[in-house]
Amino acid sequence: MFVQIASAQTASTSSPSPTDSASLSNQMDVIDVFKMIFKRKHPGKKRKENINGPFITTIPYPGYSIATGVAAVVPFNISFYTNLKEKRNLSFFNTNFQYTQYKQALALSLSNLYFGHDKWMLIGDWRYYNFPTFTFGLGSETTLRDADRIIYSQLRVHELVMRAVAKNIQVGVGYHFDYHWDIRDKNAESGINTDFQQYGFNRKSTSSSLSLNFVYDSRNNPNNPDSGTYFNVQFRTTQKVFASSSSWNSLSIDIRKYVFLQTKWRMGFAFWGYAWFTLTGKPPYLDLPGTGWDTYNNTGRGYAMGRFRGKNMLYFETEFRFNILRSGLLGGVAFFNLQTLSEYPENNFAYVQPGIGLGLRIKMNKRTNTNSAVDYGFGTGGSHGLAFNFNEVF
C-alpha cells in the first residue's frame, strides 16, 4: 500500500469528542515532546489547552511502501466543531500530498462535515493520481512473476450526504465519479497476452454512479476507537445513462468491532470484515475490487496495492493494540489478515491469501487521539513491506 492519509472513518452520531482535559494531564503527544525540547517550561505555568478547536496536525515526513518506494509526504489534518454550542461531533479534513521514487504524484482529501445540529453530514473523497504501478492479473492465485506494469492517471470525486435517523444510525445517498485516462499496459505493448487485455482493455474509462448508504456507528472516536461498532453498507449503481463506460451494480459491506481491556495500560482488539461484490455487469478493470483499493487503501498489509484483483472480494483482519508507554506517546500493534478475490471468468472464490505483521504508533495529537502508524507486513510468495498511515488502519 502507499502512504495513506488516514482511516478516520465516518464519525459516530453519538458523541466522539476528544479526550477530556482531566485525563489529558497524564498523556503525551508529539506536540508535548517538541515543547519539551525547544521551549523551557516556566515554573507554575500550565500549558494552555485548546478545547474548542480547530485541532491541526501537520508534520511532513519521508515514507515508503511496496507500491511507491520512497515518498515525500505532506499530510494535513484539521478537526473542528461545526457547532460549538452543542459540540457533539468533530468535523475533519484529512489531506495528503505525495511524490514518490517511482515518479507517482498523488493528491488526496477525505472529509466529514457535520451541519444542521449534527444531524446531517457531508462525506467527501477527492483524489488525483498520476500512477505508474503494477497489476498482477485476476484472482487470488497470481504470483509476483505475473507483474504487469501499467501507467494511468485518475480523477476521483465521491460525495455522500448522510442523515441521522436514530441513535448511531445514518442513511444517505451519494454520487461517485472515477475517470481513468492515458492507460497503458506495458506487457501488452510488448506482445504479451495479459489478464487486463483478456478482461477488456481501453485507453480510458469512466464510472459515474449513484449510491444508497446505511451506517451504524457507535465508536467513541473515529480516529482511534477503543469501543463500539461500525457497520456500513453501500449499494452502488453505475449506468451508461450517467455517462459511464459500462453499466454495473455493486455492493460493499464494512463491519468493525473494538473490544478493549479494562486496565491502566490501554490494550485491546480490533476486528474488521470487508466484502465487495459485483452484482451485475462488468466494471472497468481499474475499478474492480482489489488489495488496497478499499475506500482508505488499507486492506492487505504485507502486499502491494493491487496485488490481487477480481470482480468480488472477501477480507478479514484482526489487530491487537497496546501502549508501549503509559503516556500513550508510543504504542504498538500486531495484525493478521486474510483476503480472497474471485477467479476470472468463473467468479468463484478458490484461494485465500494471509498476511501478518507488527506496527508502531506515535501519538500526534492527544486531544483528538490521532496516531501516526508505521507497519511492516508479510504475505505469501515473498510479498512483504512497509505501510504508513496517518491514523489507525481501521
C-alpha positions in Angstrom: 0.0 0.0 0.0 1.1 3.5 -0.5 1.5 6.1 2.2 -2.1 6.9 3.1 -3.7 9.9 4.7 -5.8 8.1 7.4 -8.7 6.0 8.1 -10.7 8.4 10.2 -13.9 6.8 9.2 -17.4 8.2 9.2 -17.8 9.7 12.7 -20.3 8.5 15.2 -23.7 10.1 15.6 -23.1 9.8 19.3 -20.5 12.0 21.0 -17.0 11.0 19.9 -15.5 14.1 21.5 -11.7 14.4 22.1 -10.3 13.2 25.4 -11.3 15.3 28.4 -8.9 17.7 29.9 -8.6 15.8 33.2 -7.3 12.6 31.6 -5.1 14.6 29.2 -2.7 15.6 32.0 -1.3 12.0 32.1 -0.9 11.7 28.4 1.8 12.9 25.9 1.9 13.6 22.2 4.4 14.9 19.7 3.5 18.5 20.4 4.5 17.9 24.1 7.8 16.4 23.0 8.6 19.4 20.8 7.7 21.8 23.5 10.0 20.0 26.0 12.9 20.1 23.5 12.6 23.6 22.1 11.0 25.6 24.9 11.8 25.7 28.6 8.9 25.4 30.9 8.1 28.3 33.1 7.6 27.2 36.8 4.0 27.2 37.7 2.9 28.0 34.1 0.5 25.4 32.7 0.2 24.5 29.0 -2.9 26.2 27.7 -5.2 23.6 26.2 -7.3 24.3 23.1 -10.6 22.6 23.9 -12.7 24.1 21.2 -10.6 23.6 18.1 -9.6 23.7 15.4 -7.2 20.9 16.1 -4.5 20.9 13.4 -1.8 18.3 12.8 0.7 18.5 10.0 4.3 17.1 10.0 5.9 16.3 6.6 7.9 13.1 6.7 9.5 10.6 4.3 7.5 7.5 3.6 7.9 4.1 2.0 5.7 1.4 0.7 5.8 -1.5 -1.7 3.8 0.3 -4.4 5.6 3.7 -4.2 9.1 3.1 -2.9 10.4 6.2 -1.0 7.9 9.0 -0.9 7.9 12.6 0.2 4.7 13.0 2.2 2.9 16.2 3.3 -0.1 15.3 5.5 -2.6 17.9 6.8 -5.3 17.0 9.4 -7.7 19.6 10.7 -10.6 18.6 13.0 -13.1 21.1 14.3 -16.6 21.5 15.7 -19.2 23.0 13.3 -21.5 23.7 16.3 -19.5 25.0 19.3 -22.7 25.3 21.4 -23.6 21.6 21.2 -20.0 20.4 20.5 -21.0 16.8 19.8 -19.1 15.6 16.7 -15.8 16.6 15.2 -15.7 17.5 11.5 -12.4 17.0 9.7 -10.4 17.3 6.5 -7.6 14.8 6.1 -5.4 15.9 3.2 -2.2 14.3 1.8 0.2 15.2 -1.0 2.9 12.7 -2.1 5.6 12.4 -4.7 7.3 9.1 -4.9 10.5 7.3 -6.0 8.6 5.8 -9.0 7.5 9.3 -10.2 4.0 8.9 -8.9 2.1 12.1 -7.9 -0.8 11.8 -5.6 -3.2 14.3 -4.0 -5.9 13.1 -1.7 -8.5 14.7 0.5 -11.1 13.0 2.7 -13.6 15.0 4.7 -16.5 14.6 7.1 -18.5 17.8 7.7 -21.4 18.0 10.2 -24.2 20.5 9.8 -27.8 21.0 10.9 -27.2 20.4 14.6 -25.0 17.4 13.6 -28.0 15.6 12.1 -26.6 16.0 8.5 -23.1 15.0 7.3 -21.3 15.6 4.0 -18.6 12.9 3.4 -16.0 13.7 0.6 -13.4 11.6 -1.1 -11.4 13.6 -3.7 -8.2 12.2 -5.4 -5.8 12.7 -8.2 -3.3 10.1 -9.2 -0.6 10.0 -11.8 0.2 6.4 -11.0 2.7 4.1 -12.8 2.3 0.8 -10.9 1.9 -2.9 -11.4 -1.1 -5.2 -11.8 -0.8 -9.0 -11.3 -3.9 -10.3 -13.1 -7.2 -11.5 -11.8 -7.9 -13.8 -8.9 -6.0 -14.9 -5.8 -3.6 -17.5 -7.4 -1.4 -15.0 -9.2 2.3 -14.7 -8.3 4.9 -11.9 -8.3 6.1 -13.3 -11.6 2.8 -12.1 -13.1 3.7 -8.5 -12.6 2.4 -6.3 -15.4 3.5 -2.6 -15.4 0.6 -0.2 -16.1 0.5 3.6 -16.3 -2.5 5.8 -15.9 -4.0 9.0 -14.5 -7.1 9.1 -12.4 -9.5 11.6 -11.0 -12.0 10.6 -8.3 -14.8 12.7 -6.8 -17.1 10.9 -4.3 -19.6 12.8 -2.2 -22.2 11.4 0.2 -25.0 13.2 2.0 -26.0 11.4 5.2 -28.8 12.0 7.6 -29.0 10.8 11.2 -32.4 9.0 11.7 -31.8 7.3 15.1 -29.1 7.0 17.7 -25.9 5.9 15.9 -27.7 5.3 12.6 -27.4 7.3 9.4 -28.8 6.8 5.9 -28.0 8.7 2.7 -27.3 9.0 -1.0 -24.1 9.6 -2.9 -22.5 10.4 -6.2 -19.3 8.7 -7.3 -17.2 9.7 -10.3 -14.0 7.8 -11.3 -12.2 8.7 -14.5 -9.0 6.9 -15.8 -7.2 8.2 -18.8 -3.9 7.6 -20.7 -4.0 4.0 -19.6 -1.1 1.9 -20.9 -0.4 -1.8 -20.4 3.4 -2.3 -20.9 3.3 -6.1 -21.2 0.6 -6.0 -23.8 2.6 -3.4 -25.7 5.4 -6.0 -25.8 3.1 -8.6 -27.3 2.3 -10.5 -24.1 -1.3 -11.6 -23.6 -2.4 -10.2 -20.2 -5.4 -10.6 -18.0 -6.0 -6.8 -18.5 -6.3 -7.4 -22.3 -8.5 -10.5 -21.8 -10.8 -8.8 -19.4 -11.2 -5.8 -21.7 -8.6 -3.0 -22.2 -9.4 0.6 -23.1 -7.2 3.7 -23.0 -9.7 5.4 -20.8 -12.8 4.6 -18.6 -15.5 6.5 -16.8 -17.6 5.2 -13.9 -20.4 7.6 -12.9 -22.6 6.2 -10.1 -25.3 6.8 -7.6 -25.4 5.1 -4.3 -27.6 4.2 -1.3 -25.9 4.1 2.0 -26.6 2.8 5.5 -24.3 3.4 8.5 -24.4 2.2 12.1 -21.6 3.7 14.2 -21.3 3.5 18.0 -17.5 4.1 18.2 -16.3 6.6 20.8 -13.7 8.2 18.5 -13.4 7.8 14.7 -9.6 8.5 14.7 -8.7 5.8 17.2 -11.6 3.9 18.8 -11.4 1.7 21.8 -15.1 0.7 22.0 -18.1 0.4 19.8 -19.1 -1.0 16.4 -19.0 0.4 12.8 -21.3 -1.1 10.1 -21.5 0.3 6.6 -23.5 -1.0 3.6 -23.4 0.7 0.2 -25.3 -0.2 -2.9 -23.9 1.5 -6.0 -25.4 1.6 -9.5 -23.3 2.7 -12.4 -25.1 3.2 -15.7 -24.3 4.3 -19.2 -27.1 6.9 -18.9 -24.9 8.6 -16.3 -22.1 8.9 -18.9 -20.3 5.7 -17.7 -18.3 3.4 -20.0 -20.4 0.4 -18.9 -23.3 -0.4 -16.7 -22.8 -2.4 -13.5 -24.0 -2.7 -9.9 -22.0 -3.4 -6.7 -22.5 -3.9 -3.0 -19.9 -3.3 -0.3 -20.2 -4.2 3.4 -17.8 -2.9 6.0 -18.0 -4.0 9.6 -15.6 -3.3 12.5 -15.7 -4.1 16.2 -13.5 -2.8 19.1 -13.0 -4.6 22.4 -10.5 -3.2 24.9 -9.4 -4.5 28.3 -10.2 -2.5 31.5 -6.5 -1.9 32.5 -4.3 1.1 33.2 -2.4 0.2 30.1 -4.5 0.7 27.1 -4.8 -2.6 25.2 -7.4 -4.4 23.2 -8.6 -6.0 20.0 -10.0 -4.5 16.8 -11.8 -6.7 14.2 -12.5 -5.8 10.6 -14.6 -7.6 8.0 -15.0 -6.3 4.5 -16.8 -7.6 1.4 -17.1 -6.0 -2.1 -19.3 -7.7 -4.7 -20.1 -7.0 -8.3 -23.7 -7.9 -8.5 -24.3 -7.4 -12.3 -22.4 -6.1 -15.3 -18.7 -5.6 -15.9 -16.8 -2.7 -14.2 -13.7 -1.3 -15.9 -10.6 -3.3 -14.9 -9.2 -0.4 -12.8 -12.5 -0.1 -10.9 -12.6 -3.7 -9.8 -12.2 -4.7 -6.2 -8.5 -5.2 -5.2 -5.9 -5.3 -2.5 -5.5 -1.8 -1.0 -8.3 -0.4 -3.1 -10.9 -0.1 -0.4 -12.0 3.5 0.5 -9.0 4.1 2.7 -6.5 1.9 0.8 -5.8 -0.2 3.9 -6.7 -3.8 3.1 -3.9 -6.3 2.7 -0.9 -5.1 4.7 2.0 -7.2 3.6 1.1 -6.9 0.0 1.5 -4.3 -2.7 -1.5 -2.2 -3.6 -3.4 -4.0 -6.4 -1.6 -7.3 -5.7 -4.8 -9.3 -6.1 -7.8 -8.2 -8.1 -11.2 -9.6 -9.1 -14.9 -9.0 -9.5 -15.6 -10.0 -5.9 -13.6 -9.7 -2.7 -13.8 -11.0 0.9 -11.5 -9.7 3.6 -10.9 -10.2 7.3 -8.4 -8.6 9.7 -7.8 -8.6 13.4 -5.4 -6.4 15.3 -4.1 -6.4 18.9 -3.4 -2.8 20.0 -1.4 -1.8 23.1 0.5 1.1 24.7 4.3 0.9 24.9 4.5 3.9 27.2 1.9 4.7 29.8 1.6 8.2 28.5 0.3 6.9 25.2 3.1 8.6 23.2 4.3 5.3 21.8 2.1 2.2 21.1 2.2 -0.9 19.1 0.0 -3.4 17.1 0.2 -7.0 15.9 -2.1 -7.8 13.0 -3.3 -10.8 10.9 -5.4 -10.6 7.8 -7.0 -12.9 5.2 -8.2 -12.0 1.7 -9.6 -13.8 -1.3 -10.5 -12.3 -4.7 -12.8 -14.2 -7.2 -11.2 -16.1 -10.1 -12.0 -15.0 -13.7 -14.1 -15.7 -15.6 -15.8 -18.2 -13.2 -16.1 -15.6 -10.4 -15.7 -18.3 -7.7 -13.5 -18.0 -4.5 -10.8 -20.6 -4.7 -7.7 -19.3 -2.8 -7.1 -17.4 0.4 -4.0 -15.3 1.0 -2.9 -14.4 4.5 -0.8 -11.5 5.8 0.8 -10.9 9.2 2.9 -8.2 10.8 3.7 -5.7 13.5 3.4 -1.9 13.8 4.5 1.2 15.8 2.2 4.0 16.8 3.2 7.6 17.6 0.6 9.9 19.2 0.4 13.0 17.1 -2.4 14.8 18.9 -3.6 13.5 22.3 -6.8 15.6 22.2 -8.1 14.0 19.1 -6.3 10.7 19.8 -4.6 10.9 16.4 -1.7 8.5 15.7 1.0 8.2 13.0 1.2 4.5 12.1 4.2 2.5 10.7 3.6 -1.2 9.9 5.7 -4.0 8.4 3.8 -6.9 7.0 4.5 -10.2 5.4 2.4 -12.0 2.8 2.7 -15.2 0.7 5.0 -15.7 -2.2 7.7 -13.4 -0.9 5.4 -10.3 -0.5 6.5 -8.0 2.3 6.9 -4.3 3.0 6.2 -1.2 5.0 2.9 0.6 5.2 2.4 4.1 6.6 -0.9 5.7 7.8 -1.9 8.9 9.5 -4.4 7.4 12.0 -5.3 3.8 12.7 -5.7 1.4 9.7 -9.2 0.7 10.8 
